[in-house]
Amino acid sequence: MAQWAHYSTPDPEWLAHKPVLWSDPNATPESENEGSETKLLRLQRRVAETLKQHVKEASAPVGITVEEQRIRMSRHPGEIAVRVYTPKLDDAEETFPVIIQLHGGGFCLGTLDNDELKCRALCATHRTVVVNVDYRLAPAFPWPVGLNDSYDAVKWVVRDAPDLRVSIDKGLIVSGESAGANFTCVIAQRARDDPELKGKITGQVLQIPSTCSGRLQGYPEKYKDQLLSFEQNKDDPIITRSMMKMFVDAYKPAPAGNPEVSPLLAESFVGLPPAYVQVAGADALRDEGLLYTQLMQESGVQTKLDVYPGVPHGFATSLPQLAEPEAVTPNVNGEL
């Protein structure tokens, strides 16, 4: 995959913002010496406050209704919040397809506000119900709680479809970004073999996906010559090596060979739902997304891939004010 290295050439507009991305205006010499868990909890609060402010500054939703609910989880006791976006009805019997949205954040960061504006836009533009899932985060809830929360949320949507004005026959798409895309991969693989969900998921959206969690210790031997971006893009300003270590230490995943942590290592990709994959060219995880796309294509899964040259992981979320780079749509089948 060395031929993909040219996608790492930095976007000039991005470079102007790179030095200040993770700066903490409230940092002190004392806070710099805090333990990693304390730093992570402080970062969780700061991210939540920033996201809340972004939503507060946005215009009110138009043409849709937004309702927050709490749903009980079956695999790990407790409840999570979901935010449901529904188009305004043209008639009392109208039903809609549904998108289930799983935010990113390294399994440790994020709230319902991560994708609030995205969910509003999807709902209003495409007249689809959108369910935004507030899965529980590490370190308080390590692996596999967040994954299981997300899977339970999919099952809840299927079971409660009539109450949500959802028609599963019109479409059920699971969509995730980064860590949320990791969950989306695993959910699609689980659902393929689950009698309750088999055939229900009609599409998956994988945005800058994390598909192989053992990267800090080294990739599996059979993929080492294909997963080059982790070294090529080692200075990715969004997911630095220290940030990744902090997330992994908090998330405490199963061994990296477990496909429910590293869906790239699944025994089979046959029978997965159609996939739309978005990859950032200067992302340290770029090649994980590209290889996952190739393996799906080789297994007969319908896919569409867009690559955004010169920008790192999470560029759209971290700096939404940047002009969106033009995507290229390469044919990855057999060419990685």
C-alpha positions as CSV (number, residue, x, y, z in Angstrom):
1,M,0.0,0.0,0.0
2,A,3.0,2.3,-0.4
3,Q,1.3,3.8,-3.4
4,W,-1.2,5.4,-1.0
5,A,1.6,7.4,0.7
6,H,0.9,10.5,-1.4
7,Y,-2.4,10.9,0.3
8,S,-0.5,11.9,3.4
9,T,0.9,15.1,1.9
10,P,-0.5,17.7,4.4
11,D,-3.3,20.0,3.4
12,P,-1.9,23.6,3.8
13,E,-5.0,24.9,5.6
14,W,-4.8,22.1,8.1
15,L,-1.1,22.8,8.9
16,A,-2.0,26.3,10.0
17,H,-4.2,24.8,12.8
18,K,-2.1,21.8,13.8
19,P,-0.1,23.2,16.7
20,V,-3.2,24.2,18.8
21,L,-5.5,21.2,18.4
22,W,-5.0,19.6,21.8
23,S,-3.9,22.6,23.8
24,D,-5.7,23.0,27.1
25,P,-6.2,26.6,28.1
26,N,-6.6,25.6,31.7
27,A,-3.5,23.4,31.9
28,T,-1.1,24.1,34.8
29,P,2.4,22.7,35.6
30,E,0.6,20.5,38.3
31,S,-2.0,19.2,35.8
32,E,0.8,18.1,33.4
33,N,2.0,15.7,36.1
34,E,-1.4,14.1,36.7
35,G,-1.9,10.4,36.2
36,S,-3.3,9.3,32.8
37,E,-6.8,8.5,34.2
38,T,-7.1,11.9,35.9
39,K,-6.0,13.5,32.6
40,L,-8.5,11.5,30.7
41,L,-11.4,12.4,33.0
42,R,-10.5,16.1,32.7
43,L,-10.3,15.7,28.9
44,Q,-13.8,14.1,28.9
45,R,-15.2,17.1,30.7
46,R,-13.5,19.6,28.4
47,V,-14.7,17.8,25.3
48,A,-18.2,17.6,26.6
49,E,-18.3,21.3,27.4
50,T,-16.9,22.2,24.0
51,L,-19.4,20.0,22.2
52,K,-22.3,21.4,24.2
53,Q,-21.2,25.0,23.3
54,H,-21.0,24.1,19.6
55,V,-24.6,22.8,19.7
56,K,-25.7,25.8,21.7
57,E,-24.3,28.2,19.1
58,A,-26.1,26.4,16.2
59,S,-29.5,27.3,14.9
60,A,-32.5,25.4,16.3
61,P,-33.5,22.3,14.3
62,V,-36.0,22.9,11.5
63,G,-38.5,20.5,10.1
64,I,-37.8,17.7,12.6
65,T,-38.6,16.7,16.2
66,V,-35.9,15.7,18.6
67,E,-36.6,13.6,21.7
68,E,-34.2,12.1,24.2
69,Q,-35.0,8.7,25.8
70,R,-33.4,6.3,28.2
71,I,-33.2,2.6,27.4
72,R,-32.2,-0.3,29.5
73,M,-29.2,-2.4,28.6
74,S,-29.3,-6.2,28.7
75,R,-25.7,-7.2,28.8
76,H,-24.4,-4.8,31.4
77,P,-26.9,-3.5,34.0
78,G,-27.9,0.1,33.6
79,E,-29.4,2.6,31.1
80,I,-28.1,4.8,28.3
81,A,-29.5,7.8,26.6
82,V,-30.5,7.9,23.0
83,R,-31.6,11.0,21.1
84,V,-34.2,10.3,18.4
85,Y,-34.6,12.7,15.4
86,T,-37.8,12.3,13.4
87,P,-39.0,14.2,10.3
88,K,-42.2,16.1,10.6
89,L,-45.0,13.9,9.4
90,D,-46.8,14.4,6.1
91,D,-49.5,12.0,7.3
92,A,-50.3,10.2,10.6
93,E,-49.3,6.8,9.2
94,E,-46.0,7.8,7.7
95,T,-43.0,5.6,8.5
96,F,-39.3,6.1,7.7
97,P,-36.0,4.3,7.3
98,V,-33.5,4.6,10.2
99,I,-29.9,5.5,10.7
100,I,-28.2,4.5,14.0
101,Q,-25.3,6.9,14.7
102,L,-22.3,5.9,16.9
103,H,-19.9,8.8,17.8
104,G,-16.1,8.6,17.9
105,G,-13.8,9.5,20.7
106,G,-11.3,6.6,21.3
107,F,-13.9,4.6,23.3
108,C,-13.3,7.2,26.1
109,L,-14.6,10.6,24.9
110,G,-17.8,12.0,23.5
111,T,-21.5,12.7,24.1
112,L,-24.7,12.9,22.2
113,D,-23.6,16.3,21.1
114,N,-20.7,14.9,19.0
115,D,-23.0,14.2,16.1
116,E,-26.0,16.4,17.0
117,L,-25.8,18.6,14.0
118,K,-25.0,15.7,11.7
119,C,-28.0,13.8,12.9
120,R,-30.3,16.8,12.4
121,A,-29.0,17.2,8.9
122,L,-29.4,13.6,8.0
123,C,-33.0,13.5,9.4
124,A,-34.1,16.7,7.6
125,T,-32.4,16.2,4.3
126,H,-33.1,12.5,3.8
127,R,-36.4,12.2,5.8
128,T,-35.1,9.4,7.9
129,V,-35.3,8.7,11.6
130,V,-31.9,9.0,13.2
131,V,-31.0,7.4,16.6
132,N,-28.0,8.9,18.2
133,V,-26.5,6.5,20.8
134,D,-24.8,7.7,24.1
135,Y,-22.9,4.4,24.8
136,R,-21.0,4.3,28.0
137,L,-17.3,5.2,28.0
138,A,-14.0,4.0,29.5
139,P,-12.5,4.2,32.0
140,A,-15.7,3.9,34.0
141,F,-17.0,1.3,31.5
142,P,-14.1,-0.6,29.7
143,W,-14.5,-3.1,26.9
144,P,-17.0,-4.5,25.9
145,V,-19.6,-2.3,27.6
146,G,-19.7,0.5,25.0
147,L,-19.8,-2.1,22.2
148,N,-22.6,-4.1,23.9
149,D,-24.5,-0.9,24.6
150,S,-24.4,0.0,20.9
151,Y,-25.5,-3.5,19.9
152,D,-28.4,-3.4,22.4
153,A,-29.4,0.0,21.0
154,V,-29.7,-1.6,17.5
155,K,-31.9,-4.4,18.9
156,W,-34.0,-1.8,20.7
157,V,-34.6,0.1,17.4
158,V,-35.7,-3.1,15.7
159,R,-38.0,-4.2,18.6
160,D,-39.5,-0.7,19.0
161,A,-39.6,0.2,15.3
162,P,-43.4,1.0,15.2
163,D,-43.2,3.3,18.2
164,L,-40.2,5.1,16.6
165,R,-42.2,5.5,13.3
166,V,-39.5,3.3,11.7
167,S,-40.1,0.7,9.0
168,I,-37.1,-1.7,8.9
169,D,-38.1,-2.8,5.4
170,K,-37.3,0.8,4.2
171,G,-33.7,0.5,5.5
172,L,-31.6,0.2,8.7
173,I,-28.1,1.7,8.4
174,V,-25.6,1.6,11.3
175,S,-23.1,4.5,11.0
176,G,-20.0,5.2,13.1
177,E,-17.0,7.4,13.2
178,S,-13.5,6.1,14.4
179,A,-14.3,4.1,17.6
180,G,-18.0,4.2,16.6
181,A,-17.0,2.8,13.2
182,N,-15.1,0.0,15.1
183,F,-18.4,-0.8,16.8
184,T,-20.2,-0.6,13.5
185,C,-17.9,-3.2,12.0
186,V,-18.4,-5.6,14.9
187,I,-22.2,-5.0,15.0
188,A,-22.5,-5.8,11.3
189,Q,-20.4,-9.0,11.8
190,R,-22.4,-10.0,14.9
191,A,-25.8,-9.3,13.3
192,R,-25.0,-11.5,10.3
193,D,-25.1,-14.5,12.6
194,D,-27.7,-13.3,15.1
195,P,-31.2,-14.7,14.4
196,E,-32.8,-11.5,16.0
197,L,-30.9,-9.2,13.6
198,K,-29.9,-11.4,10.6
199,G,-30.8,-9.6,7.4
200,K,-32.1,-6.5,9.3
201,I,-29.1,-4.2,8.7
202,T,-29.2,-2.9,5.2
203,G,-26.1,-0.7,5.2
204,Q,-23.1,0.4,7.2
205,V,-21.2,3.7,7.2
206,L,-17.6,3.5,8.3
207,Q,-16.0,6.9,8.8
208,I,-12.2,6.9,9.5
209,P,-12.6,3.4,11.0
210,S,-10.4,1.8,13.6
211,T,-10.3,-1.9,12.6
212,C,-7.1,-3.4,14.2
213,S,-6.5,-2.5,17.8
214,G,-3.0,-4.0,18.3
215,R,-1.3,-1.3,16.4
216,L,0.8,0.0,19.4
217,Q,2.3,-3.5,19.9
218,G,2.6,-4.2,16.1
219,Y,0.2,-5.4,13.5
220,P,-0.3,-9.1,12.7
221,E,2.4,-10.5,10.5
222,K,0.2,-11.2,7.6
223,Y,-0.8,-7.6,7.3
224,K,2.4,-5.8,8.3
225,D,3.4,-5.0,4.7
226,Q,-0.1,-3.5,4.0
227,L,-0.7,-1.4,7.1
228,L,2.0,1.3,6.6
229,S,0.1,4.5,7.5
230,F,0.6,4.0,11.2
231,E,4.3,4.7,10.7
232,Q,3.9,7.0,7.7
233,N,1.5,9.3,9.6
234,K,2.9,8.8,13.1
235,D,2.7,12.5,13.7
236,D,-1.1,12.6,13.2
237,P,-2.0,15.5,15.5
238,I,-5.5,14.1,16.4
239,I,-4.5,10.7,17.6
240,T,-1.0,11.0,18.9
241,R,0.8,7.9,20.2
242,S,0.4,9.1,23.8
243,M,-3.3,9.7,23.3
244,M,-3.8,6.2,21.8
245,K,-2.0,4.6,24.7
246,M,-4.1,6.6,27.2
247,F,-7.3,5.4,25.4
248,V,-6.2,1.7,25.3
249,D,-5.1,1.7,28.9
250,A,-8.5,3.0,29.9
251,Y,-10.6,0.8,27.5
252,K,-8.8,-2.4,28.5
253,P,-9.8,-4.4,25.4
254,A,-9.5,-8.1,24.9
255,P,-6.4,-9.3,23.1
256,A,-5.9,-7.6,19.7
257,G,-6.5,-10.9,17.9
258,N,-10.1,-10.9,19.0
259,P,-12.3,-9.8,16.1
260,E,-14.7,-8.1,18.5
261,V,-11.8,-5.7,19.2
262,S,-10.1,-5.9,15.7
263,P,-12.8,-6.6,13.2
264,L,-10.2,-6.6,10.5
265,L,-9.2,-10.1,11.8
266,A,-12.7,-11.6,11.3
267,E,-12.7,-15.1,9.9
268,S,-15.1,-14.1,7.1
269,F,-16.5,-10.9,5.6
270,V,-19.1,-12.7,3.4
271,G,-22.6,-11.6,3.9
272,L,-22.0,-8.2,5.5
273,P,-24.3,-5.4,4.5
274,P,-23.2,-2.8,1.8
275,A,-20.7,-0.4,3.1
276,Y,-19.7,3.2,2.5
277,V,-16.2,3.9,3.8
278,Q,-14.5,7.3,4.4
279,V,-10.8,7.5,4.9
280,A,-8.5,10.5,5.7
281,G,-5.3,10.4,3.7
282,A,-3.0,11.6,6.5
283,D,-4.7,9.5,9.1
284,A,-2.5,7.1,11.1
285,L,-5.4,4.6,10.7
286,R,-5.7,5.2,6.9
287,D,-4.6,1.7,5.8
288,E,-6.8,-0.1,8.4
289,G,-9.8,1.4,6.6
290,L,-8.4,0.7,3.1
291,L,-7.6,-2.9,3.9
292,Y,-11.0,-3.5,5.6
293,T,-12.6,-2.2,2.4
294,Q,-10.6,-4.5,0.2
295,L,-11.4,-7.5,2.3
296,M,-15.1,-6.7,2.1
297,Q,-14.9,-6.2,-1.7
298,E,-13.0,-9.5,-2.1
299,S,-15.8,-11.2,-0.2
300,G,-18.5,-9.8,-2.5
301,V,-19.7,-7.0,-0.2
302,Q,-20.9,-4.0,-2.2
303,T,-18.7,-1.0,-1.1
304,K,-18.0,2.6,-1.9
305,L,-14.8,4.3,-0.8
306,D,-13.9,8.0,-0.5
307,V,-10.5,9.2,0.5
308,Y,-9.8,12.8,1.7
309,P,-6.2,13.6,0.9
310,G,-3.9,15.5,3.2
311,V,-6.0,15.6,6.3
312,P,-5.6,13.6,9.5
313,H,-7.9,11.5,11.6
314,G,-11.1,13.3,12.7
315,F,-10.4,16.5,10.8
316,A,-14.1,17.2,10.2
317,T,-15.1,16.9,13.9
318,S,-12.0,18.6,15.3
319,L,-12.0,21.6,13.0
320,P,-15.4,21.8,11.2
321,Q,-14.6,25.4,10.1
322,L,-12.1,24.1,7.6
323,A,-13.1,23.8,4.0
324,E,-13.8,20.2,3.3
325,P,-11.1,18.7,1.1
326,E,-12.3,17.2,-2.2
327,A,-12.8,13.4,-1.9
328,V,-11.3,11.0,-4.4
329,T,-13.0,7.7,-5.1
330,P,-10.3,5.1,-5.9
331,N,-11.0,1.5,-7.0
332,V,-9.4,-0.5,-4.2
333,N,-10.4,-4.0,-5.4
334,G,-7.1,-5.8,-5.8
335,E,-5.0,-2.6,-5.9
336,L,-4.0,-2.2,-2.2
